Amino acid sequence: MGYLVSEICMRASHLSRPDLAQVGAVALIQCAESFDASLGVPFGAYARRRIKGAFADELRREDWATRGARSRMSELALMQETLSGALGRVPSTDELAGALGVERAAVEASQLDAARSVTPLTDVITDLVAATSQTPEELVLQNEHEAFLGEAVAALPQRMQYIVEQIYYRDRTVKELAEELGSSHSAVSQQRAEAMRLLRDGIERHYLATADARSQPHARIAASRREDYLADLGSRTLGGATRLLGQAAFGGTAKSVLALG
């Protein structure tokens, strides 16, 4: 198959050798799957015909030139080969123009067309445009962050848990919750703020591992209640999962919620 690729590339310098090799490899696999020895046709001849047909399809699909332009390039290549054999050297542009009976500018135009290459736009901008899709590692970390945050919220005291869920997961306002709970706006806000501090303590203790029992707490509730919360969260999350990676990449929902706190 390699010589078929080389043969095509010698006549069409604008084509990509790796791309043609891939097309040929796919065609060869298809040949192996569809070959019927009972027909009496040698596999080599059958594969050659199928591979050349695949190359022709690829040429038609990728070719940027019109049929007229491609015909002129073929005539130029044939004449260049003929003159090179006769002269023992590469012919000049003027010699080619004279042999073809055309103006020098026409030969130069065909030479430029023959040397032209087409690069997919994605190949040009791939290093310039930031990828928007997540890598597998980033997706795993995001799922882990969200799962940990869900457990951290579930471990909150019941009233704080309800307020956090309604505000951050149900998009309700503090005013709406105050009316529903028969409480003041400031009381609900204080509960929300204290819940954020407890969440921060839980994340630092059990996820990022940047705090322990001796660290200065963020929460302002009684120490015993805070430790009960942290113990419950630890049991729910087995002490946290990713540590170093989480510390470097902690973001997504958890970071957004704490930023709002």
C-alpha positions in Angstrom: 0.0 0.0 0.0 2.9 2.3 0.7 3.9 2.5 -3.0 0.4 3.4 -4.0 0.4 6.3 -1.5 3.8 7.4 -2.8 2.6 7.2 -6.4 -0.4 9.5 -5.7 1.7 12.0 -3.7 4.2 12.3 -6.5 1.5 13.4 -8.8 -0.5 15.5 -6.3 1.9 17.3 -3.9 -1.0 19.1 -2.2 -2.2 15.9 -0.6 -1.3 14.7 2.9 0.6 11.4 2.9 -0.6 10.4 6.4 -4.2 11.1 5.4 -3.9 9.0 2.3 -2.2 6.2 4.3 -5.1 6.2 6.7 -7.6 6.0 3.8 -5.7 3.2 2.3 -5.5 1.3 5.6 -9.3 1.5 6.1 -9.8 0.3 2.5 -7.5 -2.6 3.1 -9.4 -3.7 6.2 -12.7 -3.5 4.2 -11.1 -5.6 1.5 -10.1 -8.3 4.0 -13.6 -8.3 5.3 -15.4 -8.5 1.9 -12.9 -10.6 -0.1 -14.4 -13.8 -1.6 -11.8 -16.2 -2.8 -14.4 -18.3 -4.6 -14.6 -15.6 -7.3 -11.1 -16.5 -8.5 -9.7 -13.0 -8.2 -6.3 -12.7 -6.4 -6.5 -10.8 -3.2 -3.7 -8.4 -4.3 -5.4 -7.4 -7.4 -8.8 -7.0 -5.6 -7.2 -4.9 -2.8 -5.3 -2.7 -5.3 -8.4 -1.8 -7.1 -10.4 -1.1 -4.0 -7.6 1.0 -2.4 -7.1 3.0 -5.6 -10.9 3.6 -5.7 -10.7 4.8 -2.1 -7.9 7.2 -3.0 -10.0 8.5 -5.9 -12.9 9.2 -3.6 -10.6 11.0 -1.2 -9.1 13.1 -4.0 -12.6 14.1 -5.1 -13.7 14.9 -1.6 -10.6 16.9 -0.6 -9.7 18.5 -4.0 -10.0 22.3 -3.9 -9.2 22.7 -7.7 -11.7 22.8 -10.5 -11.5 20.2 -13.2 -10.0 22.7 -15.6 -7.3 23.7 -13.1 -6.5 20.0 -12.4 -6.3 19.3 -16.1 -3.8 22.1 -16.6 -1.7 20.9 -13.7 -1.6 17.4 -15.2 -0.5 18.7 -18.6 2.2 20.7 -16.9 3.5 17.7 -14.9 3.5 15.5 -18.1 5.4 18.2 -20.1 7.9 18.8 -17.3 8.6 15.0 -17.1 9.0 14.8 -20.9 11.4 17.8 -21.1 13.4 16.7 -18.1 14.1 13.4 -19.9 15.0 15.1 -23.1 17.1 17.9 -21.6 18.7 15.9 -18.8 17.7 18.7 -16.4 14.7 20.5 -15.0 13.2 22.7 -17.7 12.7 26.4 -17.1 9.4 28.1 -16.9 9.9 29.7 -20.3 10.8 26.3 -21.9 7.6 24.8 -20.4 5.5 27.7 -21.7 7.0 27.4 -25.2 6.4 23.6 -25.3 2.8 24.0 -24.1 2.1 27.0 -26.3 0.9 29.2 -23.5 2.1 32.4 -21.8 4.7 32.3 -19.0 2.0 33.6 -16.6 -0.2 30.6 -17.3 2.6 28.2 -16.4 3.5 30.1 -13.2 -0.2 30.0 -12.2 -0.3 26.2 -12.7 2.9 25.7 -10.8 1.4 27.7 -7.9 -1.7 25.7 -8.0 0.3 22.4 -8.0 2.3 23.6 -5.0 -0.8 24.8 -3.0 -1.8 22.9 0.1 -5.0 23.1 1.9 -4.9 23.0 5.7 -8.1 22.4 7.7 -9.1 25.4 9.8 -9.1 23.2 12.9 -5.4 22.5 12.4 -4.7 26.2 12.3 -6.7 27.3 15.3 -6.4 24.2 17.5 -3.5 25.8 19.5 -5.2 29.2 19.7 -8.6 28.4 20.9 -9.1 27.2 24.5 -10.8 23.8 24.7 -14.3 24.0 26.2 -14.8 20.3 26.8 -13.7 18.8 30.1 -10.9 16.2 30.3 -11.8 12.9 32.0 -9.9 14.0 35.1 -11.7 17.3 35.3 -15.1 15.5 34.9 -14.2 13.1 37.7 -13.1 16.0 40.0 -16.3 18.0 39.2 -18.5 15.0 40.0 -16.6 14.4 43.2 -16.8 18.1 44.3 -20.6 18.1 43.7 -21.1 14.8 45.5 -19.1 16.0 48.5 -20.9 19.3 48.6 -24.2 17.4 48.5 -23.2 15.4 51.6 -21.9 18.5 53.3 -25.3 20.2 52.9 -27.2 17.1 53.9 -25.2 17.0 57.2 -26.2 20.5 58.2 -28.6 21.1 61.0 -32.1 20.7 59.7 -33.1 24.4 59.5 -29.8 25.4 57.9 -30.0 22.6 55.5 -33.5 23.6 54.4 -32.4 27.3 53.9 -29.3 26.4 51.9 -31.2 24.0 49.7 -34.0 26.4 49.0 -31.7 29.3 48.2 -29.0 27.6 46.2 -30.8 24.7 44.7 -34.4 26.1 44.3 -33.4 29.7 43.5 -35.7 31.1 46.3 -35.1 34.4 48.0 -34.4 35.1 51.6 -37.5 37.1 51.7 -39.7 34.2 50.5 -38.1 31.9 53.1 -38.6 34.4 55.9 -42.3 34.6 55.1 -42.7 30.9 54.9 -40.8 30.2 58.1 -42.4 33.0 60.0 -39.0 34.5 60.7 -37.3 37.8 60.0 -35.2 38.5 57.0 -32.1 39.0 59.1 -32.6 35.8 61.0 -32.8 33.7 57.8 -29.7 35.6 56.5 -27.8 34.7 59.6 -28.7 31.1 59.3 -27.6 31.0 55.7 -24.3 32.7 56.6 -23.6 30.3 59.5 -24.4 27.4 57.2 -21.7 28.7 54.7 -19.2 28.9 57.6 -20.0 25.3 58.6 -19.6 24.1 55.0 -16.3 25.8 54.8 -15.1 24.1 58.0 -16.3 20.7 56.6 -14.5 21.2 53.2 -11.3 22.3 54.9 -11.4 19.4 57.4 -12.6 16.5 55.2 -11.9 17.4 51.6 -8.9 19.6 51.3 -7.3 18.4 54.5 -6.0 21.9 55.3 -7.6 22.0 58.8 -7.8 19.8 61.8 -9.4 19.9 65.3 -6.8 22.5 66.4 -7.5 24.9 63.5 -9.4 28.2 64.0 -13.1 27.5 63.2 -15.1 29.6 60.8 -18.5 28.6 62.3 -19.7 30.5 65.3 -22.0 27.9 66.8 -21.1 26.0 69.9 -17.9 23.9 69.5 -19.8 20.7 70.4 -22.4 21.3 67.7 -19.7 22.1 65.2 -17.8 18.9 66.0 -21.0 16.9 65.7 -21.5 18.3 62.2 -17.9 17.5 61.2 -18.1 14.0 62.6 -21.3 13.3 60.7 -19.8 14.7 57.5 -16.7 12.6 58.0 -18.8 9.4 58.3 -20.8 10.3 55.3 -17.8 10.9 53.1 -15.3 8.5 54.6 -13.1 11.4 55.6 -13.1 12.9 52.1 -11.7 11.5 48.8 -9.3 13.5 46.7 -7.0 15.6 48.7 -4.1 17.1 46.8 -6.0 17.1 43.5 -9.0 18.6 45.2 -7.0 21.3 46.8 -5.5 22.3 43.5 -8.7 22.1 41.5 -11.5 22.6 44.0 -14.2 24.6 42.1 -17.5 24.2 40.3 -20.6 24.2 42.5 -18.9 24.1 45.8 -16.7 27.1 45.2 -19.6 29.0 43.7 -21.8 28.4 46.7 -19.1 29.3 49.2 -18.3 32.5 47.3 -21.9 33.5 47.7 -21.6 33.0 51.4 
